[in-house]
Amino acid sequence: MSVTVPANMSNTERTVAVVTGARSDYGLMVPLLRAIESDPILVLRLWVTGMHFSRQFGSSIEEILTDGFCIAEKIDMLLASDTPEGVSKSLGVGLLGFGQAYARNRPDLLVGLGDRFEVLAAVLAALPFNIPVVHLCGGETTEGAMDESIRHAITKLSHLHCVATEPYARRVIQMGEEPWRVHVTGDPGLDNIETMDVQPRSEVEKRIGMSLSPPPLLVTFHPVTLEYEQNGFYIKELLAALDEIGQPAVITYPNADTAGGVIIKEIEAYAVSNSNVRVVRTLGRSSYCSLMRHAAAMVGNSSSGILEAASFELPVVDIGNRQKGRLAGGNVIHCDYRRGAIVDSIRKATSAGFRSTIQGIRSLYGDGHASERIVRLLKTTTLDQKLIMKHFYDLEDSSALTINGGQNNATKDYVSKL
């Protein structure tokens, strides 16, 4: 049986469609978008969907335009309802929208990051078109969220895998993906942290509308989608803990996930009755990272606490099961949902003693050169039948595997302990 692949298989020019469905994945991919855009062989096509169009979540499409990127396709798929039915319907709308977009404008390669249902819609719709899919940040686990299943589904629908660490590469291979398809690149979200212009304290204060003295807690709590009926209880316990601590706090909006509305309602009401608390819908990458430099600690269940916070030597209190299973550095303190456990963990995280133990810590997720590795793959991978037609790799002896990319410096110490 022959397989039709995109016609452009040369090394002269390739169109690369990159899908972004939320402010979170967009911020992580900006270094990669810049690298693709500046490469003479690759032609960037940015496809925007999901939360970017939602006024409720800050209309982050404006950030994309301000950054100077051209938007090739707009797929508006996010319904107002955050019920399970609403999320399922949004997924269906996304499938229709992406299918129509591929019929209009078929790319040579499709790139998607992580575990959002918007990316799943894009990748699933690409399947009948035999569009090669490059998946970023597979092999990770988040046991408390439906993202866990979505991430692994995207892995099986993809043709190349750019993972953050060697343990994650082994998991992708364990899922039956051929080793030549799997590459340890690091996470592109770390690529520009060291060179990013830090906003002055006064500018950050103006952006959030409060003083950074004393340093506030940076709080983000996303819906725990496999336990969505309990989200109301969970956020109330977190806010009760913040009340007991009494420290200034900047609370960011959650993602557009199942039962996220109850979290938004609770944090907005809490801010109204607490003058030392600010709620922001979206900060943008620069302001968010600048706030991480000034915060006393990060509290909640955001992946940024696992991935990026170590680069700022920022203590993190990771609550509950949403990020359960991910590799975490020594700056992360895990606790359950009870207010007492949260209070104890915040006090530990903000203590001078704990701060002293994490000085010089590095992220486990890369060395700041992921984008250049990914771009090299996008340019040099042969777009042929071998790439499209996947062979299930039966894993017999994982110890004999040689992982593409080897052990990068950020994960070598961890891997040696396995």
N, C-alpha and C positions, 0 to 999 in steps of 0.2 A: 504494500500500500504506500503510495506517495503522499507526502505531507507538504502542503503549500505554506511557504514562509514568506515574510516580507521580501519584495523584489530587490531591495537594496542590500546586497551582501558584500559590497566592496569596502575598501578601507579609505574611501574618499569623503563620504559624508553620511551621517546617520542621524535620523530624528529620534530624539529621546523624550518620550512623554513622562513627566513626573507628576504623580497624583498627590495632592495635599487636601485633607479633609478637616483639619483642625489647626488651631494656633500652635498646639504642642508639636505635631509632626513637622509643620512648616518651619518653626524655629530651629529644630534639629537639622533640617535639610538645607538651610540657607547656604552654608559653606559649599555643599555639593552643587547646589544650583549655580552658584558663582563659578565654580570650577567647570561645570558643563558649558555654561554660557561663554566662557573665555577660551574654550578649546576650539581650534580651527576645524576639526573633523566632526564634532558633535553639534547638533542643532537642538536647542532646548525648546520643548513645548510644555508649558506649565498648565496642568489641568486642575481646576479649583472646584471644590464641592463642600458639602457638609456644613459645619459650624461657621465657616468663613462668611456665609451670607446672612447669618442670624443676628439681628439687632440685639436680641436678648443676651448674646454672648460677645457683644462688642463689635460686630461687623469687622472682623480681622482682615477682610479682603482689602480694606484701606491700607493696612500695613504692607501687604504685598505690593500694592501699587506705589506706595511711598518708597519702597525699597527699589523701585525701578524695573520690576519684572513685568513682561508682557504676558497676559493671560490668553492662552490659545483656546481653551474650552472652559465654559462654565456649566457645571452640572448641578442644578439646584435640586437636592434630594431630601433635605431634612424637614420632616413634618413637625408641627408644633407640639404634638403629643409625645410625652416621654414614657408612655405605657409600653409593655411588651408588644402589644399590637401595633402601636405607633412606630416603634423601632423596626419591627418586621416590615411594615409598609414602606418606611423610608428606604430599607434595603432593596425592596422591589422597585421603587421609583429610581433608585440609583442604577440598578441593572438595566432598566429601559434607557435611561439617559446615557450611560456609557456605551451601550450597544449602538445607539444612534450616532454617538460621537465617533466611534471607531469606523462606522460606515462612511462618515464624512471625511475623516482625517486619520488614517491608519498609520501609527508610528512604527519605526523599526524596532524599538525597544520600549517597554513600559517599566517604570520604576515606582515602587511603593514601599513605605516604611511601616514596620511594626504590626499593629494588631487592631486597628480600628475597623468598624463595619463598613465605613465608606471605602476603605482600601479593598476590602473583600469584594464589594460590589464591582469595583473597577477591574479587579483581577479575574473574577468569575465571568464577567461580560467579555473579557479578552479571549477566553478559552476557545470559542468557536472560530475566532479569527486567526488562531495560531500565532498570536503575538508573543514573542519571547518576554518573559517577566523576570525582572531582577528584584529580589526581595531583600530589603535591608532589615537587620536586627531580628532575624529569626532565631529559633532555638532557645529563647528565653522563656521563663515561666512566670505566670501571675495567677496563682491558684484560686484567688477569690473573685476573679472576674471572668466574664464570658470571653474577654479578649484572649484568654488562654487558648480556647478552641479556635477562635478566629485566626490567631497567629499561626497555629499549626496547619489550619486549612489553607492559608495563603502559601505556606511552605510547599505543600503538595501540589499547588497550582502553579508554582514558579519553576524557573529553569536555571537561574543562577542565584546563589545565596551569599550575601555579604554580611557576615556575622561579626559581633563585637569581640568575642573571646573564643579561645580554643575549646573550653567545655561546651559552649553553645554550638560550635561547629560539630562536635561529636554527637550532640543530640540530633542535629539535622540529618547527619549520616545515619544515625540509629533509626530515623524515620523512613529509611530506604532511599535517601538521595545519594547519588553517585558522588564519591569524594572529589572528582574533578570539577564538580559544579559548586563546591563549597569553599569559600575564601574568608580567612580571618582578616578583616580590614580595619576593625575598630568601629566605633560609632561616630558618624560625621558630626553629631552635635557637640563633640568636644574640640572640633578642629579650630574654631576661631575664638575660643574662650581666652587663651593667653594673649591674643593680639587685639581683642575687642576693646574699643574705646569705653572706658568706664565713665559713666555720667557723674558729674560732680554731685556731692551730697545735696546741695541746694536744688539741683534739677530733679533729683529723685523725690525730694520732699515736696516739691511743687506738683510733681506728677501724681503722687498718692494723697496729697492734701494733709500731711501730718509731719511732725518732726521725727527725725531719726535718732534723737537723743532723749531718752535712752533707746538703744537698739530694739526694734520691735521683733516679734515672732512673725515669720512668714508662714501662713497657714493655707494649705490647699487640701480639701477633702473631696475626692471623687466618689460617685456612687459605687458601691460594692455590688456588682450586677448579679452575682450568684446568690446574693443575700439581700436583694433589693427591698424586700418587705421590711427589713430592719434598718434601712437608711435613716429614717426619722429618729429612731432611738440612738443610732450611732452618732449623728451630728449633735444631738442634744447632750450626749455624754461629753463630746469634745468641747462644746461651748461652755458646759458647766465647769470643765477643767480649766479652760481659759479664764473663766470668772474667778476661780479660786486662785490662780496664779496672779492675776491682776496686771499683767504686763501688756504694754501696747502691742497691737497685732494688726497686720495687713492680711486680709482674707481674700483670696482670689476665687473667681467663679469655678465651679466644677465643669467637667466635660458634659457634652450632650449625650448622656447615657440614661438607661432605664431608671426612673424614679429620681432623677436629678433635681426636679422641681422642688421637692420637699427640702433638699439641702439649701437651695437658693432662698426659699422662703424663710428658713430658720436663720441663715447668716445675715440676711437683710434686716430682719427684726432685731437681731442681736446688736448689729451696728447702730441702729437707731437709739437703743437704750444704753450704749457705751461710747462715751466721747473719745476714748483712746483706741477705738477700733475703726478701721476703714475697709470697705469692701470695694474691690475693683473687678470689672468684668474682664478686661484684658490689659496687660501691661506692655506687650511687645517684648521681643527678645532682649533688646538692649537694656530697657528699664528693669526687666525681670532679673537679668544677671547682675545688674548694678545693685539691685536691692538685696540679692543674695550675698553680695560683698559686705553689706552693712547690717544684715539681720543678726539677731542673737542666736536664732536656731530656726530650722524649718520643721513644721509640724503638720502631719496629715498622712496622705497615702499616695502622693504624686511620684511618678517615675523620676522626676528631676531630682528628688532626694536620693535616689539610688544611683543615678547616672552622673549628674553634674555637680552636686553639692560638694563632693570631695575636692573638686578643683578649686573651691573657694575656702577649703578647710572649715566648712560649715557643719555644725552638728545637726543631726536629723533625728526626729522622733517619728518612726514609721508605725502607723496604727493599723492593726487588724490584718486581714488576709489579702487585700487587693494586690500587694506586691510580693506576697509569699512565694518563695522559691527562687527569686532573683538573687544573683551574687551581690553582696553588699559589703562595703568597706567598713573599716573600724569607726567611722564617724556616725554610723547608723545604729540607733537604739530601737529595738522592736518591742512593741507592747500590744496588749489587747485593747478592747474598746471601752473598758471601764474607766470612769473619770479618775478614780484613784490611781490606776496604773499610768494614765496619761500625765497626771500631775507629777508623779514621782519621776517619770521619764523626762519631762520638761526641766525639772529642777536639776536632774543629773546632766542633761545636755547643756544647760546654760551655766554650769559650774566652772570655775576657773580650772579646777583639776582635770575635768574631762577635756576642756579646750586644749590643755597642754599636751594631752596624749595624742591628739590628732594633727599636731603641727607637722607640716611636710607631707601629709598624706596625699596619695595620688588616686585618681579614678581607676577602677579595674577595667574600664570600657574602651581604652584606646590611648594612643600616643599623640593625637593631634594631626595625623596624616591619613585619615580614612578616605577623604574625598579624592585625593590623588590616586589612591589604590582603586577606588571604585571607577573613576574615570578611565583608568588604564584598561579595566575589564570591559567597560562599555565600548571602548575603541577597538580592542583587539580580539574580542570573542567572535568567532566565526558564526554567522547567522545561517545555519543550515539545518538539514533534517536531523542530524545527530543532536542538536540543541533542543529541538522541539519534541522529538520522540524520546520519552523518558524510559529508562530501564530501572527497575526496582533493584536496589543494591542490598543484598542479603548480608547482614553483618555477622561475621564469624569470629573475628579476632580484632577487637578495637585497639588492642595494644600495638598492633602491627601497622596501624594507619599513619600515614604522613599527611598532615593537614596543610592545605595551601595557605601560605602566609606564616606557617610555623607558630612559635610562641612569641607574641609581641611583648615588649617590655612591661606593658601594663598588666599582663595576666600571668607572666612567667612564675612569679612567686606563688600565685594561687594554684596553678597547675601542678607545681612541684609537690604540693601537699596532698593531691588526690591519691 
